[in-house]
Amino acid sequence: MRIYMIGILMILFSGCSTTTPAVTEYRIETSSLQNAPVPKSGCSNKRLKVERAFASNSLMTHSMNYGVGAYKQYAYTQAKWADTPNKAITMQLTNALRQSALFESVLGDHSRSRADLILESSLVEFMQYFDEDTKHSFVKIVIHFTLIDAIKNQVIDTRSFEAKVDAPSDDAQGGVVALNEGLKEIFVQNRVWLEKVCQ
């Protein structure tokens, strides 16, 4: 009887010990972005505020999505963003602009300080795509920027930048690596645009 009970308990406990694969969290990181020396900027005496990036609902969650072919979209089940893309991209953009030394100061989206200029951004596209046979993947990023005179409440200039980068591997990690590289490209283009606007 004792052996019978032990056998039942072992079956029950083995059924409860099923392990589920761990979910890997990925970060958006562009801190290695190298900024070239900046000539004297016409905005060097201005304070810039970087607003939280506008985005679709799918880019305001921790879910990591990918596209297959022209119309299909799925979510990775064992990978997610450590922070929502719109928030993480805003933070990385703010840090990149601080390093650029184009402005007297660069304020975060939560700052209560008054700013001379406001930079708005919209994440039009930020995703990894696979061919229909899922044997090749790339990422596409499109961000639209608007620079606003906060004193006059007028739009100074707008510009959209796009990056398309092949993923080094056809999985979530490869997509993250490519997305970070593409984001660096866009930040460089954004900086060049702001330099011209500030002349």
C-alpha positions as CSV (number, residue, x, y, z in Angstrom):
1,M,0.0,0.0,0.0
2,R,2.8,2.4,0.9
3,I,4.6,1.7,-2.4
4,Y,1.3,2.3,-4.3
5,M,0.9,5.7,-2.5
6,I,4.5,6.7,-3.3
7,G,4.0,5.8,-6.9
8,I,0.9,8.0,-7.2
9,L,2.6,10.9,-5.5
10,M,5.6,10.7,-7.8
11,I,3.3,10.8,-10.8
12,L,1.4,13.8,-9.5
13,F,4.6,15.7,-8.7
14,S,6.2,14.9,-12.0
15,G,3.2,16.3,-13.8
16,C,3.5,19.5,-11.8
17,S,7.1,20.0,-12.6
18,T,6.8,20.7,-16.3
19,T,9.2,23.4,-17.2
20,T,8.3,26.2,-19.6
21,P,11.1,27.8,-21.7
22,A,12.3,31.2,-20.3
23,V,11.4,34.3,-22.1
24,T,14.4,36.4,-23.2
25,E,14.2,40.1,-22.8
26,Y,15.9,42.3,-25.4
27,R,17.0,46.0,-25.1
28,I,17.2,48.8,-27.5
29,E,20.7,50.2,-27.1
30,T,22.6,52.8,-29.2
31,S,25.0,54.1,-26.7
32,S,28.0,53.1,-28.9
33,L,26.9,55.7,-31.4
34,Q,29.9,57.9,-32.2
35,N,29.3,61.6,-32.6
36,A,31.6,63.6,-34.8
37,P,32.9,67.0,-33.6
38,V,30.2,69.6,-33.9
39,P,30.9,73.1,-35.4
40,K,29.5,76.1,-33.6
41,S,25.7,75.5,-33.8
42,G,23.0,78.1,-34.1
43,C,21.1,76.1,-31.5
44,S,23.9,76.0,-29.0
45,N,22.1,78.5,-26.8
46,K,18.7,76.7,-27.1
47,R,17.1,74.1,-24.9
48,L,15.5,71.2,-26.7
49,K,12.8,68.9,-25.3
50,V,12.4,65.5,-26.8
51,E,8.8,64.3,-26.5
52,R,7.8,60.7,-26.1
53,A,7.6,59.0,-29.5
54,F,4.1,58.5,-31.0
55,A,3.5,54.9,-32.1
56,S,0.9,52.3,-32.9
57,N,-0.4,50.2,-30.0
58,S,1.9,47.3,-31.0
59,L,5.0,49.5,-30.4
60,M,3.8,50.6,-26.9
61,T,3.9,47.1,-25.4
62,H,6.6,44.6,-24.5
63,S,5.5,42.2,-27.2
64,M,8.1,41.6,-30.0
65,N,6.3,41.3,-33.4
66,Y,7.6,40.2,-36.8
67,G,6.1,40.1,-40.2
68,V,6.0,37.3,-42.8
69,G,5.5,38.2,-46.4
70,A,3.4,41.1,-47.3
71,Y,0.4,40.7,-44.9
72,K,1.1,38.4,-42.0
73,Q,2.2,39.4,-38.6
74,Y,3.1,37.3,-35.5
75,A,4.5,37.8,-32.0
76,Y,7.6,35.9,-30.7
77,T,6.5,33.7,-27.8
78,Q,10.0,33.3,-26.2
79,A,11.2,36.9,-26.7
80,K,10.0,40.3,-25.6
81,W,11.2,43.9,-25.2
82,A,12.7,44.8,-21.8
83,D,11.0,48.2,-22.3
84,T,8.4,49.3,-24.8
85,P,9.9,50.4,-28.1
86,N,8.4,53.9,-28.1
87,K,9.8,54.6,-24.6
88,A,13.2,53.0,-25.2
89,I,13.7,54.8,-28.5
90,T,12.8,58.1,-26.9
91,M,15.4,57.6,-24.2
92,Q,18.1,56.6,-26.7
93,L,17.3,59.5,-28.9
94,T,17.5,61.9,-26.0
95,N,20.9,60.5,-25.0
96,A,22.2,60.7,-28.5
97,L,21.2,64.4,-28.8
98,R,22.8,65.1,-25.5
99,Q,26.1,63.6,-26.7
100,S,25.8,65.7,-30.0
101,A,26.3,69.0,-28.1
102,L,24.1,70.7,-30.7
103,F,22.0,72.3,-28.0
104,E,22.6,74.1,-24.7
105,S,20.7,71.3,-23.0
106,V,18.4,68.4,-24.0
107,L,15.4,67.7,-21.8
108,G,13.6,64.4,-21.4
109,D,9.9,64.0,-22.0
110,H,9.1,64.2,-18.2
111,S,11.0,67.5,-17.7
112,R,9.0,70.4,-16.4
113,S,11.6,72.9,-17.5
114,R,10.7,75.4,-20.3
115,A,12.3,74.6,-23.7
116,D,13.0,76.7,-26.7
117,L,12.5,73.9,-29.1
118,I,10.5,70.6,-29.1
119,L,11.3,67.5,-31.1
120,E,8.4,65.2,-31.8
121,S,8.9,61.8,-33.4
122,S,6.5,59.2,-34.8
123,L,7.5,55.5,-35.2
124,V,6.0,54.7,-38.5
125,E,7.7,51.3,-38.8
126,F,10.0,49.3,-36.5
127,M,9.8,45.6,-37.2
128,Q,11.7,42.5,-38.4
129,Y,10.4,40.9,-41.6
130,F,10.8,37.4,-43.0
131,D,10.3,36.2,-46.6
132,E,7.4,33.7,-47.1
133,D,9.9,30.8,-46.7
134,T,11.2,32.3,-43.5
135,K,14.8,31.7,-44.7
136,H,15.8,35.4,-44.8
137,S,15.0,38.3,-42.6
138,F,15.6,42.0,-42.5
139,V,14.4,45.0,-40.4
140,K,12.8,48.2,-41.6
141,I,12.6,51.4,-39.5
142,V,10.8,54.6,-40.5
143,I,10.7,57.5,-38.1
144,H,9.1,60.9,-38.8
145,F,10.5,63.9,-36.9
146,T,9.0,67.4,-36.4
147,L,11.0,70.3,-34.9
148,I,8.8,72.9,-33.2
149,D,9.5,76.4,-32.0
150,A,8.1,76.2,-28.5
151,I,8.0,79.9,-28.0
152,K,6.0,80.7,-31.2
153,N,4.3,77.3,-31.3
154,Q,5.2,76.9,-34.9
155,V,6.6,74.0,-36.9
156,I,10.2,74.8,-38.0
157,D,10.8,71.7,-40.2
158,T,9.8,68.1,-40.6
159,R,11.7,65.1,-42.0
160,S,11.3,61.3,-42.3
161,F,14.2,58.9,-42.2
162,E,14.3,55.2,-43.1
163,A,16.7,52.4,-42.5
164,K,16.6,48.8,-43.9
165,V,19.2,46.3,-42.5
166,D,19.6,42.6,-43.1
167,A,19.5,40.6,-39.9
168,P,22.7,38.6,-39.0
169,S,20.5,35.6,-38.0
170,D,16.9,34.7,-38.7
171,D,15.6,34.8,-35.2
172,A,14.6,37.4,-32.5
173,Q,18.2,38.1,-31.5
174,G,19.2,38.8,-35.1
175,G,16.3,41.1,-35.5
176,V,17.2,43.1,-32.4
177,V,20.8,43.5,-33.6
178,A,19.6,44.8,-36.9
179,L,17.0,47.1,-35.4
180,N,19.7,48.6,-33.2
181,E,22.0,49.1,-36.2
182,G,19.2,50.7,-38.2
183,L,18.3,53.0,-35.3
184,K,21.9,54.2,-35.2
185,E,21.7,55.1,-38.9
186,I,18.5,57.1,-38.3
187,F,20.0,58.9,-35.4
188,V,23.0,60.0,-37.5
189,Q,20.6,61.2,-40.3
190,N,18.6,63.0,-37.7
191,R,21.6,64.8,-36.3
192,V,22.7,65.9,-39.8
193,W,19.2,67.3,-40.4
194,L,19.2,69.2,-37.1
195,E,22.7,70.6,-37.8
196,K,21.4,72.1,-41.1
197,V,18.2,73.4,-39.5
198,C,20.3,75.1,-36.8
199,Q,22.6,76.9,-39.2
